[in-house]
Amino acid sequence: MEPEKCPACGNENLKIHEQIAVGRIRSARTGKVLKDEGYLDTTCWNFFCKCGWVGETLTQ
């Protein structure tokens, strides 16, 4: 269930904080990222509002 507005203040412009898993290749010697292999999976996300309200964390 996605909230349509903030339950604390009624703001309809909520934001989503996502944590994603991304594949990448790094140099073992330097630690430099050599290649990002792109988006792989969203691990969890939550809604938040500028008033400070944060929704519960949802996982996939």
N, CA, C and O atoms as a Tripos MOL2 file, in Angstrom:
@<TRIPOS>MOLECULE
protein
  240   239    60     0     0
PROTEIN
NO_CHARGES

@<TRIPOS>ATOM
      1 N           0.8400   -1.1790    0.0000 N.3       1 MET1
      2 CA          0.0000    0.0000    0.0000 C.3       1 MET1
      3 C           0.8890    1.2480    0.0000 C.2       1 MET1
      4 O           1.7260    1.4180    0.8870 O.2       1 MET1
      5 N           0.7080    2.1050   -0.9810 N.am      2 GLU2
      6 CA          1.4830    3.3310   -1.0720 C.3       2 GLU2
      7 C           0.6560    4.4940   -0.5300 C.2       2 GLU2
      8 O          -0.4840    4.6910   -0.9480 O.2       2 GLU2
      9 N           1.2200    5.2590    0.3930 N.am      3 PRO3
     10 CA          0.4800    6.4080    0.9040 C.3       3 PRO3
     11 C           0.3270    7.4810   -0.1660 C.2       3 PRO3
     12 O           1.2640    7.7500   -0.9180 O.2       3 PRO3
     13 N          -0.8480    8.0920   -0.2350 N.am      4 GLU4
     14 CA         -1.0920    9.1550   -1.2040 C.3       4 GLU4
     15 C          -0.7310   10.5170   -0.6380 C.2       4 GLU4
     16 O          -0.4610   11.4550   -1.3890 O.2       4 GLU4
     17 N          -0.7260   10.6290    0.6920 N.am      5 LYS5
     18 CA         -0.3300   11.8780    1.3370 C.3       5 LYS5
     19 C           0.2060   11.5590    2.7330 C.2       5 LYS5
     20 O          -0.0360   10.4830    3.2800 O.2       5 LYS5
     21 N           0.9280   12.5070    3.2840 N.am      6 CYS6
     22 CA          1.5340   12.3390    4.6030 C.3       6 CYS6
     23 C           0.4290   12.2730    5.6650 C.2       6 CYS6
     24 O          -0.4160   13.1670    5.7190 O.2       6 CYS6
     25 N           0.4170   11.2400    6.5040 N.am      7 PRO7
     26 CA         -0.6000   11.1530    7.5450 C.3       7 PRO7
     27 C          -0.4010   12.1860    8.6570 C.2       7 PRO7
     28 O          -1.3330   12.4640    9.4130 O.2       7 PRO7
     29 N           0.7960   12.7520    8.7640 N.am      8 ALA8
     30 CA          1.0740   13.7300    9.8180 C.3       8 ALA8
     31 C           0.6400   15.1460    9.4270 C.2       8 ALA8
     32 O           0.0550   15.8620   10.2410 O.2       8 ALA8
     33 N           0.9300   15.5590    8.1640 N.am      9 CYS9
     34 CA          0.6580   16.9470    7.7810 C.3       9 CYS9
     35 C          -0.2210   17.0950    6.5410 C.2       9 CYS9
     36 O          -0.6460   18.2060    6.2240 O.2       9 CYS9
     37 N          -0.5040   15.9930    5.8290 N.am     10 GLY10
     38 CA         -1.3510   16.0540    4.6490 C.3      10 GLY10
     39 C          -0.6310   16.4090    3.3610 C.2      10 GLY10
     40 O          -1.2760   16.5280    2.3190 O.2      10 GLY10
     41 N           0.6830   16.5830    3.3940 N.am     11 ASN11
     42 CA          1.4690   16.9100    2.2000 C.3      11 ASN11
     43 C           1.3230   15.7870    1.1660 C.2      11 ASN11
     44 O           1.4580   14.6100    1.5040 O.2      11 ASN11
     45 N           1.0500   16.1480   -0.0850 N.am     12 GLU12
     46 CA          0.8920   15.1570   -1.1390 C.3      12 GLU12
     47 C           2.1760   14.9260   -1.9380 C.2      12 GLU12
     48 O           2.1810   14.1210   -2.8690 O.2      12 GLU12
     49 N           3.2540   15.6130   -1.5930 N.am     13 ASN13
     50 CA          4.5300   15.4800   -2.3040 C.3      13 ASN13
     51 C           5.5180   14.6650   -1.4780 C.2      13 ASN13
     52 O           6.5330   15.1860   -1.0160 O.2      13 ASN13
     53 N           5.2110   13.3810   -1.2980 N.am     14 LEU14
     54 CA          6.0990   12.5030   -0.5420 C.3      14 LEU14
     55 C           7.3020   12.1150   -1.3970 C.2      14 LEU14
     56 O           7.2490   12.1520   -2.6260 O.2      14 LEU14
     57 N           8.3720   11.7490   -0.7290 N.am     15 LYS15
     58 CA          9.5760   11.2680   -1.3910 C.3      15 LYS15
     59 C           9.7840    9.8130   -0.9890 C.2      15 LYS15
     60 O           9.2480    9.3550    0.0200 O.2      15 LYS15
     61 N          10.5630    9.0940   -1.7870 N.am     16 ILE16
     62 CA         10.8710    7.6990   -1.5080 C.3      16 ILE16
     63 C          12.3780    7.5550   -1.3650 C.2      16 ILE16
     64 O          13.1380    8.0000   -2.2260 O.2      16 ILE16
     65 N          12.8060    6.9290   -0.2700 N.am     17 HIS17
     66 CA         14.2190    6.6060   -0.0700 C.3      17 HIS17
     67 C          14.3790    5.1350   -0.4200 C.2      17 HIS17
     68 O          13.7590    4.2770    0.2090 O.2      17 HIS17
     69 N          15.2150    4.8320   -1.4310 N.am     18 GLU18
     70 CA         15.4240    3.4580   -1.8690 C.3      18 GLU18
     71 C          16.8510    3.0220   -1.5820 C.2      18 GLU18
     72 O          17.7920    3.8070   -1.7030 O.2      18 GLU18
     73 N          16.9960    1.7670   -1.2020 N.am     19 GLN19
     74 CA         18.3070    1.1510   -1.1300 C.3      19 GLN19
     75 C          18.3490    0.1100   -2.2350 C.2      19 GLN19
     76 O          17.4970   -0.7750   -2.3090 O.2      19 GLN19
     77 N          19.3580    0.2290   -3.0960 N.am     20 ILE20
     78 CA         19.4380   -0.6860   -4.2230 C.3      20 ILE20
     79 C          20.7710   -1.4230   -4.2180 C.2      20 ILE20
     80 O          21.7870   -0.9150   -3.7430 O.2      20 ILE20
     81 N          20.7350   -2.6300   -4.7560 N.am     21 ALA21
     82 CA         21.9510   -3.4190   -4.9300 C.3      21 ALA21
     83 C          22.4200   -3.2170   -6.3690 C.2      21 ALA21
     84 O          21.6490   -3.3910   -7.3130 O.2      21 ALA21
     85 N          23.6880   -2.8490   -6.5270 N.am     22 VAL22
     86 CA         24.2400   -2.5910   -7.8550 C.3      22 VAL22
     87 C          25.4840   -3.4510   -8.0260 C.2      22 VAL22
     88 O          26.3260   -3.5300   -7.1300 O.2      22 VAL22
     89 N          25.5900   -4.0870   -9.1750 N.am     23 GLY23
     90 CA         26.7910   -4.8610   -9.4670 C.3      23 GLY23
     91 C          27.8920   -3.9500   -9.9710 C.2      23 GLY23
     92 O          27.6440   -3.0540  -10.7780 O.2      23 GLY23
     93 N          29.1040   -4.1740   -9.4990 N.am     24 ARG24
     94 CA         30.2280   -3.3720   -9.9870 C.3      24 ARG24
     95 C          31.5040   -4.1760   -9.9130 C.2      24 ARG24
     96 O          31.6410   -5.1020   -9.1150 O.2      24 ARG24
     97 N          32.4250   -3.7980  -10.7600 N.am     25 ILE25
     98 CA         33.7430   -4.4190  -10.7820 C.3      25 ILE25
     99 C          34.7440   -3.3790  -10.3000 C.2      25 ILE25
    100 O          34.8010   -2.2700  -10.8300 O.2      25 ILE25
    101 N          35.5530   -3.7490   -9.2680 N.am     26 ARG26
    102 CA         36.5600   -2.8440   -8.7190 C.3      26 ARG26
    103 C          37.9370   -3.4800   -8.8250 C.2      26 ARG26
    104 O          38.0730   -4.7030   -8.8350 O.2      26 ARG26
    105 N          38.9390   -2.6450   -8.9020 N.am     27 SER27
    106 CA         40.3220   -3.1030   -8.8940 C.3      27 SER27
    107 C          40.6880   -3.5410   -7.4830 C.2      27 SER27
    108 O          40.4760   -2.7950   -6.5270 O.2      27 SER27
    109 N          41.2300   -4.7370   -7.3470 N.am     28 ALA28
    110 CA         41.6540   -5.2330   -6.0380 C.3      28 ALA28
    111 C          42.8490   -4.4320   -5.5130 C.2      28 ALA28
    112 O          43.0240   -4.2940   -4.3020 O.2      28 ALA28
    113 N          43.6600   -3.9120   -6.4150 N.am     29 ARG29
    114 CA         44.8570   -3.1780   -6.0040 C.3      29 ARG29
    115 C          44.5330   -1.7530   -5.5870 C.2      29 ARG29
    116 O          44.9850   -1.3070   -4.5330 O.2      29 ARG29
    117 N          43.7610   -1.0290   -6.3870 N.am     30 THR30
    118 CA         43.5210    0.3950   -6.1250 C.3      30 THR30
    119 C          42.1700    0.6810   -5.4770 C.2      30 THR30
    120 O          41.9980    1.7290   -4.8540 O.2      30 THR30
    121 N          41.2120   -0.2290   -5.6120 N.am     31 GLY31
    122 CA         39.8730    0.0070   -5.0950 C.3      31 GLY31
    123 C          39.0100    0.8300   -6.0410 C.2      31 GLY31
    124 O          37.8370    1.0690   -5.7550 O.2      31 GLY31
    125 N          39.5700    1.2620   -7.1570 N.am     32 LYS32
    126 CA         38.8430    2.0760   -8.1380 C.3      32 LYS32
    127 C          37.7520    1.2480   -8.8140 C.2      32 LYS32
    128 O          37.9580    0.0830   -9.1560 O.2      32 LYS32
    129 N          36.5820    1.8770   -9.0010 N.am     33 VAL33
    130 CA         35.4910    1.2230   -9.7120 C.3      33 VAL33
    131 C          35.8250    1.2110  -11.1920 C.2      33 VAL33
    132 O          36.0270    2.2600  -11.8030 O.2      33 VAL33
    133 N          35.8810    0.0100  -11.7650 N.am     34 LEU34
    134 CA         36.2080   -0.1320  -13.1770 C.3      34 LEU34
    135 C          34.9570   -0.1770  -14.0410 C.2      34 LEU34
    136 O          34.9590    0.3080  -15.1730 O.2      34 LEU34
    137 N          33.8860   -0.7610  -13.5040 N.am     35 LYS35
    138 CA         32.6660   -0.8830  -14.3050 C.3      35 LYS35
    139 C          31.4690   -1.0670  -13.3780 C.2      35 LYS35
    140 O          31.4910   -1.9190  -12.4900 O.2      35 LYS35
    141 N          30.4330   -0.2710  -13.5850 N.am     36 ASP36
    142 CA         29.1460   -0.4980  -12.9430 C.3      36 ASP36
    143 C          28.3290   -1.3340  -13.9070 C.2      36 ASP36
    144 O          28.1830   -0.9910  -15.0800 O.2      36 ASP36
    145 N          27.8060   -2.4230  -13.4040 N.am     37 GLU37
    146 CA         27.0390   -3.3090  -14.2730 C.3      37 GLU37
    147 C          25.5570   -2.9950  -14.2340 C.2      37 GLU37
    148 O          24.7410   -3.7690  -14.7360 O.2      37 GLU37
    149 N          25.2070   -1.8710  -13.6450 N.am     38 GLY38
    150 CA         23.8350   -1.4150  -13.7010 C.3      38 GLY38
    151 C          22.9790   -1.8320  -12.5300 C.2      38 GLY38
    152 O          23.4330   -2.4850  -11.5910 O.2      38 GLY38
    153 N          21.7380   -1.4380  -12.6150 N.am     39 TYR39
    154 CA         20.7430   -1.6740  -11.5920 C.3      39 TYR39
    155 C          20.4520   -3.1660  -11.5060 C.2      39 TYR39
    156 O          20.2060   -3.8090  -12.5270 O.2      39 TYR39
    157 N          20.4770   -3.7160  -10.3090 N.am     40 LEU40
    158 CA         20.1720   -5.1270  -10.1470 C.3      40 LEU40
    159 C          18.8900   -5.3700   -9.3580 C.2      40 LEU40
    160 O          18.0440   -6.1530   -9.7900 O.2      40 LEU40
    161 N          18.7290   -4.7090   -8.2040 N.am     41 ASP41
    162 CA         17.5730   -5.0130   -7.3740 C.3      41 ASP41
    163 C          17.3600   -3.9390   -6.3260 C.2      41 ASP41
    164 O          18.3240   -3.4060   -5.7770 O.2      41 ASP41
    165 N          16.0980   -3.6150   -6.0420 N.am     42 THR42
    166 CA         15.7590   -2.7490   -4.9190 C.3      42 THR42
    167 C          15.6580   -3.6270   -3.6930 C.2      42 THR42
    168 O          14.8840   -4.5840   -3.6770 O.2      42 THR42
    169 N          16.4330   -3.3150   -2.6620 N.am     43 THR43
    170 CA         16.4290   -4.1530   -1.4630 C.3      43 THR43
    171 C          15.3780   -3.7030   -0.4530 C.2      43 THR43
    172 O          14.7380   -4.5400    0.1830 O.2      43 THR43
    173 N          15.1950   -2.3990   -0.2990 N.am     44 CYS44
    174 CA         14.1450   -1.8840    0.5780 C.3      44 CYS44
    175 C          13.8970   -0.4110    0.2610 C.2      44 CYS44
    176 O          14.7180    0.2400   -0.3850 O.2      44 CYS44
    177 N          12.7630    0.1040    0.7190 N.am     45 TRP45
    178 CA         12.4310    1.5050    0.4800 C.3      45 TRP45
    179 C          11.4510    1.9670    1.5370 C.2      45 TRP45
    180 O          10.7940    1.1540    2.1880 O.2      45 TRP45
    181 N          11.3550    3.2780    1.7060 N.am     46 ASN46
    182 CA         10.3400    3.8620    2.5770 C.3      46 ASN46
    183 C           9.9830    5.2600    2.0960 C.2      46 ASN46
    184 O          10.7670    5.9200    1.4140 O.2      46 ASN46
    185 N           8.7880    5.6930    2.4640 N.am     47 PHE47
    186 CA          8.3120    7.0280    2.1220 C.3      47 PHE47
    187 C           8.7020    7.9880    3.2360 C.2      47 PHE47
    188 O           8.7680    7.5970    4.4020 O.2      47 PHE47
    189 N           8.9610    9.2550    2.8790 N.am     48 PHE48
    190 CA          9.2110   10.2610    3.8970 C.3      48 PHE48
    191 C           8.6960   11.6130    3.4280 C.2      48 PHE48
    192 O           8.4500   11.8260    2.2410 O.2      48 PHE48
    193 N           8.5360   12.5290    4.3920 N.am     49 CYS49
    194 CA          7.9590   13.8390    4.1270 C.3      49 CYS49
    195 C           8.8670   14.9110    4.7090 C.2      49 CYS49
    196 O           9.6590   14.6390    5.6100 O.2      49 CYS49
    197 N           8.7500   16.1270    4.1940 N.am     50 LYS50
    198 CA          9.5700   17.2350    4.6800 C.3      50 LYS50
    199 C           9.2320   17.6210    6.1210 C.2      50 LYS50
    200 O          10.0300   18.2950    6.7720 O.2      50 LYS50
    201 N           8.0540   17.2060    6.6390 N.am     51 CYS51
    202 CA          7.6930   17.5220    8.0250 C.3      51 CYS51
    203 C           8.4340   16.6360    9.0270 C.2      51 CYS51
    204 O           8.4050   16.8930   10.2300 O.2      51 CYS51
    205 N           9.1010   15.5870    8.5220 N.am     52 GLY52
    206 CA          9.8390   14.6860    9.4010 C.3      52 GLY52
    207 C           9.2240   13.3050    9.5160 C.2      52 GLY52
    208 O           9.8480   12.3970   10.0660 O.2      52 GLY52
    209 N           8.0000   13.1260    9.0040 N.am     53 TRP53
    210 CA          7.3610   11.8190    9.0520 C.3      53 TRP53
    211 C           8.1150   10.8430    8.1520 C.2      53 TRP53
    212 O           8.5030   11.1900    7.0370 O.2      53 TRP53
    213 N           8.3210    9.6130    8.6470 N.am     54 VAL54
    214 CA          8.9530    8.5430    7.8700 C.3      54 VAL54
    215 C           8.0660    7.3150    7.9850 C.2      54 VAL54
    216 O           7.7350    6.8770    9.0870 O.2      54 VAL54
    217 N           7.6840    6.7660    6.8420 N.am     55 GLY55
    218 CA          6.8580    5.5570    6.8260 C.3      55 GLY55
    219 C           7.6870    4.3430    7.1720 C.2      55 GLY55
    220 O           8.9130    4.4130    7.2560 O.2      55 GLY55
    221 N           7.0080    3.2340    7.3730 N.am     56 GLU56
    222 CA          7.7410    2.0160    7.7190 C.3      56 GLU56
    223 C           8.5180    1.4990    6.5190 C.2      56 GLU56
    224 O           8.1100    1.6950    5.3740 O.2      56 GLU56
    225 N           9.6270    0.8440    6.7830 N.am     57 THR57
    226 CA         10.4790    0.3190    5.7220 C.3      57 THR57
    227 C           9.8220   -0.8950    5.0950 C.2      57 THR57
    228 O           9.3530   -1.7960    5.7910 O.2      57 THR57
    229 N           9.7940   -0.9070    3.7750 N.am     58 LEU58
    230 CA          9.2030   -2.0110    3.0250 C.3      58 LEU58
    231 C          10.3230   -2.7660    2.3320 C.2      58 LEU58
    232 O          11.2800   -2.1590    1.8520 O.2      58 LEU58
    233 N          10.2100   -4.0730    2.2790 N.am     59 THR59
    234 CA         11.2210   -4.8770    1.6000 C.3      59 THR59
    235 C          10.5820   -5.6760    0.4930 C.2      59 THR59
    236 O           9.3780   -5.9310    0.4850 O.2      59 THR59
    237 N          11.4270   -6.0610   -0.4400 N.am     60 GLN60
    238 CA         10.9300   -6.8050   -1.5900 C.3      60 GLN60
    239 C          11.1140   -8.2650   -1.3840 C.2      60 GLN60
    240 O          10.7540   -9.0610   -2.2510 O.2      60 GLN60
@<TRIPOS>BOND
     1     1     2 1
     2     2     3 1
     3     3     4 2
     4     3     5 am
     5     5     6 1
     6     6     7 1
     7     7     8 2
     8     7     9 am
     9     9    10 1
    10    10    11 1
    11    11    12 2
    12    11    13 am
    13    13    14 1
    14    14    15 1
    15    15    16 2
    16    15    17 am
    17    17    18 1
    18    18    19 1
    19    19    20 2
    20    19    21 am
    21    21    22 1
    22    22    23 1
    23    23    24 2
    24    23    25 am
    25    25    26 1
    26    26    27 1
    27    27    28 2
    28    27    29 am
    29    29    30 1
    30    30    31 1
    31    31    32 2
    32    31    33 am
    33    33    34 1
    34    34    35 1
    35    35    36 2
    36    35    37 am
    37    37    38 1
    38    38    39 1
    39    39    40 2
    40    39    41 am
    41    41    42 1
    42    42    43 1
    43    43    44 2
    44    43    45 am
    45    45    46 1
    46    46    47 1
    47    47    48 2
    48    47    49 am
    49    49    50 1
    50    50    51 1
    51    51    52 2
    52    51    53 am
    53    53    54 1
    54    54    55 1
    55    55    56 2
    56    55    57 am
    57    57    58 1
    58    58    59 1
    59    59    60 2
    60    59    61 am
    61    61    62 1
    62    62    63 1
    63    63    64 2
    64    63    65 am
    65    65    66 1
    66    66    67 1
    67    67    68 2
    68    67    69 am
    69    69    70 1
    70    70    71 1
    71    71    72 2
    72    71    73 am
    73    73    74 1
    74    74    75 1
    75    75    76 2
    76    75    77 am
    77    77    78 1
    78    78    79 1
    79    79    80 2
    80    79    81 am
    81    81    82 1
    82    82    83 1
    83    83    84 2
    84    83    85 am
    85    85    86 1
    86    86    87 1
    87    87    88 2
    88    87    89 am
    89    89    90 1
    90    90    91 1
    91    91    92 2
    92    91    93 am
    93    93    94 1
    94    94    95 1
    95    95    96 2
    96    95    97 am
    97    97    98 1
    98    98    99 1
    99    99   100 2
   100    99   101 am
   101   101   102 1
   102   102   103 1
   103   103   104 2
   104   103   105 am
   105   105   106 1
   106   106   107 1
   107   107   108 2
   108   107   109 am
   109   109   110 1
   110   110   111 1
   111   111   112 2
   112   111   113 am
   113   113   114 1
   114   114   115 1
   115   115   116 2
   116   115   117 am
   117   117   118 1
   118   118   119 1
   119   119   120 2
   120   119   121 am
   121   121   122 1
   122   122   123 1
   123   123   124 2
   124   123   125 am
   125   125   126 1
   126   126   127 1
   127   127   128 2
   128   127   129 am
   129   129   130 1
   130   130   131 1
   131   131   132 2
   132   131   133 am
   133   133   134 1
   134   134   135 1
   135   135   136 2
   136   135   137 am
   137   137   138 1
   138   138   139 1
   139   139   140 2
   140   139   141 am
   141   141   142 1
   142   142   143 1
   143   143   144 2
   144   143   145 am
   145   145   146 1
   146   146   147 1
   147   147   148 2
   148   147   149 am
   149   149   150 1
   150   150   151 1
   151   151   152 2
   152   151   153 am
   153   153   154 1
   154   154   155 1
   155   155   156 2
   156   155   157 am
   157   157   158 1
   158   158   159 1
   159   159   160 2
   160   159   161 am
   161   161   162 1
   162   162   163 1
   163   163   164 2
   164   163   165 am
   165   165   166 1
   166   166   167 1
   167   167   168 2
   168   167   169 am
   169   169   170 1
   170   170   171 1
   171   171   172 2
   172   171   173 am
   173   173   174 1
   174   174   175 1
   175   175   176 2
   176   175   177 am
   177   177   178 1
   178   178   179 1
   179   179   180 2
   180   179   181 am
   181   181   182 1
   182   182   183 1
   183   183   184 2
   184   183   185 am
   185   185   186 1
   186   186   187 1
   187   187   188 2
   188   187   189 am
   189   189   190 1
   190   190   191 1
   191   191   192 2
   192   191   193 am
   193   193   194 1
   194   194   195 1
   195   195   196 2
   196   195   197 am
   197   197   198 1
   198   198   199 1
   199   199   200 2
   200   199   201 am
   201   201   202 1
   202   202   203 1
   203   203   204 2
   204   203   205 am
   205   205   206 1
   206   206   207 1
   207   207   208 2
   208   207   209 am
   209   209   210 1
   210   210   211 1
   211   211   212 2
   212   211   213 am
   213   213   214 1
   214   214   215 1
   215   215   216 2
   216   215   217 am
   217   217   218 1
   218   218   219 1
   219   219   220 2
   220   219   221 am
   221   221   222 1
   222   222   223 1
   223   223   224 2
   224   223   225 am
   225   225   226 1
   226   226   227 1
   227   227   228 2
   228   227   229 am
   229   229   230 1
   230   230   231 1
   231   231   232 2
   232   231   233 am
   233   233   234 1
   234   234   235 1
   235   235   236 2
   236   235   237 am
   237   237   238 1
   238   238   239 1
   239   239   240 2
@<TRIPOS>SUBSTRUCTURE
     1 MET1         2 RESIDUE 1 A MET
     2 GLU2         6 RESIDUE 1 A GLU
     3 PRO3        10 RESIDUE 1 A PRO
     4 GLU4        14 RESIDUE 1 A GLU
     5 LYS5        18 RESIDUE 1 A LYS
     6 CYS6        22 RESIDUE 1 A CYS
     7 PRO7        26 RESIDUE 1 A PRO
     8 ALA8        30 RESIDUE 1 A ALA
     9 CYS9        34 RESIDUE 1 A CYS
    10 GLY10       38 RESIDUE 1 A GLY
    11 ASN11       42 RESIDUE 1 A ASN
    12 GLU12       46 RESIDUE 1 A GLU
    13 ASN13       50 RESIDUE 1 A ASN
    14 LEU14       54 RESIDUE 1 A LEU
    15 LYS15       58 RESIDUE 1 A LYS
    16 ILE16       62 RESIDUE 1 A ILE
    17 HIS17       66 RESIDUE 1 A HIS
    18 GLU18       70 RESIDUE 1 A GLU
    19 GLN19       74 RESIDUE 1 A GLN
    20 ILE20       78 RESIDUE 1 A ILE
    21 ALA21       82 RESIDUE 1 A ALA
    22 VAL22       86 RESIDUE 1 A VAL
    23 GLY23       90 RESIDUE 1 A GLY
    24 ARG24       94 RESIDUE 1 A ARG
    25 ILE25       98 RESIDUE 1 A ILE
    26 ARG26      102 RESIDUE 1 A ARG
    27 SER27      106 RESIDUE 1 A SER
    28 ALA28      110 RESIDUE 1 A ALA
    29 ARG29      114 RESIDUE 1 A ARG
    30 THR30      118 RESIDUE 1 A THR
    31 GLY31      122 RESIDUE 1 A GLY
    32 LYS32      126 RESIDUE 1 A LYS
    33 VAL33      130 RESIDUE 1 A VAL
    34 LEU34      134 RESIDUE 1 A LEU
    35 LYS35      138 RESIDUE 1 A LYS
    36 ASP36      142 RESIDUE 1 A ASP
    37 GLU37      146 RESIDUE 1 A GLU
    38 GLY38      150 RESIDUE 1 A GLY
    39 TYR39      154 RESIDUE 1 A TYR
    40 LEU40      158 RESIDUE 1 A LEU
    41 ASP41      162 RESIDUE 1 A ASP
    42 THR42      166 RESIDUE 1 A THR
    43 THR43      170 RESIDUE 1 A THR
    44 CYS44      174 RESIDUE 1 A CYS
    45 TRP45      178 RESIDUE 1 A TRP
    46 ASN46      182 RESIDUE 1 A ASN
    47 PHE47      186 RESIDUE 1 A PHE
    48 PHE48      190 RESIDUE 1 A PHE
    49 CYS49      194 RESIDUE 1 A CYS
    50 LYS50      198 RESIDUE 1 A LYS
    51 CYS51      202 RESIDUE 1 A CYS
    52 GLY52      206 RESIDUE 1 A GLY
    53 TRP53      210 RESIDUE 1 A TRP
    54 VAL54      214 RESIDUE 1 A VAL
    55 GLY55      218 RESIDUE 1 A GLY
    56 GLU56      222 RESIDUE 1 A GLU
    57 THR57      226 RESIDUE 1 A THR
    58 LEU58      230 RESIDUE 1 A LEU
    59 THR59      234 RESIDUE 1 A THR
    60 GLN60      238 RESIDUE 1 A GLN
